[in-house]
Amino acid sequence: MGWAIGGIVVLLAVFGIGIYNQLVTLRQRIKNAWAQIEVQLKRRYDLVPNLVSTVKGYAAHEKETLERVIEARNRAVGAENVQEQAGAEGMLTGALRQLFALAENYPELKANTNFMRLQEELTNTEGKIAFSRQFFNDTVLKYNTAIQRFPAVLLAGIFGFPPEGYFNLEGETEARQTVRVEF
C-alpha cells in the first residue's frame, strides 16, 4: 500500500514537472519571438532618419510632417512594454504613411534612387515586422491556452505564469471597419 501511494506521488511529481517545463518553454518562446520583433523594429528605426533626411532636401517646407515622423520614431524607440510598443508602432506607421503620401507631391523625390531604395527597404522591413508579429501572437496564443488548460491552470498561478498580451497595433479596429464610398 505504501509503495502504491509513493508511486502515485512520484507519478504526480513527474507529471507536474512536465507541465512546469512546458510552461517555461512557452514563456521562453514568447521572449524569443519578441526579440525577433525588436530586431526588425530596430532596423525600421535606423531607416527612418535616413528617409526623413532624404525627404527634407526636397520638401523642406513640410516640416510638420517630418517632425511627426521623428516624434513617432522616438516614442517607438522609448516604448517599455508590448502595449506601449503597439501604440507607438501604430503612430509611426501612420506618420510614415503621411510621409509617403507627401512624396507623391514631389516627382523629383519619387525619382530619387536613395529615396526609392530606402522606401523599398522600409517596405521589406514592414513585411518582416508583420511576419514576426504574427509569430509572436501565435506563440502568445499557445502560451495563454496552455496556462488556462487543466491541469496546467492549477500550477500556472502557483508558479507565476500570468497571461501575456498580444501585439496589436493601435488603429487596427478602424482599419477593420467598413469603408464608405460615396460618389
Protein Blocks (a to p, Z undefined) as FASTA:
>chain_A
ZZmmmmmmmmmmmmmmmmmmmmmmmmmmmmmmmmmmmmmmmmmmmmmmmmmmmmmmmmmm
lmmmmmmmmmmmmmmmmpcbfklmmmmmmmmmmmmmmmmmmmmmmmklmmpmklmmmmmm
mmmmmmmmmmmmmmmmmmmmmmmmmmmpcfklmmmmmnopacddddddehklmmmpccdd
dZZ
